[in-house]
Amino acid sequence: MFDDKGVDNVCYKPILLVESEDSYFEYYIPFVRAIDCVKWEKSEYKEKAGGLKGIEGAFEIDEQKVGNNKIFKIKDALNEIWVIDQELKEGLENMGIKGAKIVETTSYEG
């Protein structure tokens, strides 16, 4: 689906999980770029060790810094948050994807 939606900033690293000599599973782990795009002055967070920020509530994204990236992580955030655009959100929901929680940035609860 990512190719169909024009996503070009995801890299995949293949890994093999070996069960036995003749049985293995091949998986691909996605990696996305971290972008410094949060308007911290308008976001709910606590400063953590090493300068990382623990997002604890709603946060605001600076769209100009995001550019045309449809999926990305937040630079300097302690939380493992992946941000996606509306088109990807709708595509994932239409596919009936399971195992991911999609939340608006304005209603994130850490």
Phi and psi in degrees as a GROMACS rama.xvg file:
@    title "Ramachandran Plot"
@    xaxis  label "Phi"
@    yaxis  label "Psi"
@TYPE xy
-58.4458  -41.6101  PHE-2
-61.7269  -42.7584  ASP-3
-62.6006  -29.6783  ASP-4
-93.4874  2.50037  LYS-5
81.6411  20.1343  GLY-6
-75.6781  122.64  VAL-7
-129.002  13.9781  ASP-8
-117.747  25.3643  ASN-9
-113.231  129.349  VAL-10
-110.511  145.532  CYS-11
-118.729  132.878  TYR-12
-108.596  120.825  LYS-13
-76.6313  140.245  PRO-14
-133.088  149.04  ILE-15
-113.104  129.192  LEU-16
-106.048  110.399  LEU-17
-91.1269  124.612  VAL-18
-95.3115  -38.3988  GLU-19
-156.976  -175.978  SER-20
-57.0994  -36.3944  GLU-21
-115.627  15.4726  ASP-22
-136.012  121.878  SER-23
-148.973  162.474  TYR-24
-123.836  136.362  PHE-25
-105.462  126.612  GLU-26
-125.132  160.37  TYR-27
-124.708  124.4  TYR-28
-95.5249  124.546  ILE-29
-83.0674  142.203  PRO-30
-124.3  131.806  PHE-31
-124.661  155.651  VAL-32
-70.9447  142.476  ARG-33
-93.2056  130.15  ALA-34
-117.654  135.936  ILE-35
-81.9964  86.5372  ASP-36
-134.039  2.65364  CYS-37
-84.0624  136.897  VAL-38
-85.1134  88.4145  LYS-39
-60.2907  -33.3173  TRP-40
-66.5005  -16.5956  GLU-41
-113.245  19.1633  LYS-42
-125.851  155.766  SER-43
-97.0407  112.973  GLU-44
-155.872  166.565  TYR-45
-126.143  136.314  LYS-46
-69.7352  131.891  GLU-47
-114.38  176.235  LYS-48
-57.4382  143.714  ALA-49
76.6095  10.6601  GLY-50
83.8863  -0.0183949  GLY-51
-72.973  153.515  LEU-52
-115.721  126.659  LYS-53
-92.418  106.186  GLY-54
-70.8481  126.293  ILE-55
-117.877  -5.2131  GLU-56
-162.267  -153.051  GLY-57
-57.671  146.608  ALA-58
-142.394  155.913  PHE-59
-116.303  137.22  GLU-60
-100.998  136.476  ILE-61
-85.9933  101.824  ASP-62
-58.3549  -32.6547  GLU-63
-64.0876  -35.9199  GLN-64
-74.5714  -25.4259  LYS-65
-73.4567  -35.0004  VAL-66
63.9478  -135.269  GLY-67
-98.138  14.863  ASN-68
-70.1003  126.019  ASN-69
-92.6494  -16.432  LYS-70
-148.549  136.517  ILE-71
-164.43  166.27  PHE-72
-104.45  166.135  LYS-73
-97.1289  121.68  ILE-74
-66.0888  139.133  LYS-75
69.5901  11.1964  ASP-76
-94.3753  133.949  ALA-77
-70.1988  -33.1347  LEU-78
-70.7167  146.24  ASN-79
-89.3608  76.6144  GLU-80
-105.855  129.356  ILE-81
-108.098  127.106  TRP-82
-101.695  133.732  VAL-83
-126.168  156.378  ILE-84
-83.0479  172.184  ASP-85
-60.7262  -38.7119  GLN-86
-61.889  -44.499  GLU-87
-66.8681  -40.227  LEU-88
-56.0319  -50.5963  LYS-89
-63.9478  -39.0491  GLU-90
-63.0605  -44.4253  GLY-91
-65.2212  -41.0713  LEU-92
-64.5884  -41.067  GLU-93
-65.5774  -28.3883  ASN-94
-78.0727  -12.2503  MET-95
71.5426  33.01  GLY-96
-57.9798  141.468  ILE-97
-121.775  156.212  LYS-98
90.4145  3.29251  GLY-99
-128.138  141.341  ALA-100
-107.004  120.624  LYS-101
-104.175  120.945  ILE-102
-131.842  140.101  VAL-103
-64.0652  144.662  GLU-104
-62.455  -26.7717  THR-105
-77.3922  -12.8932  THR-106
-122.375  18.2659  SER-107
-66.3869  139.043  TYR-108
-122.407  26.8788  GLU-109
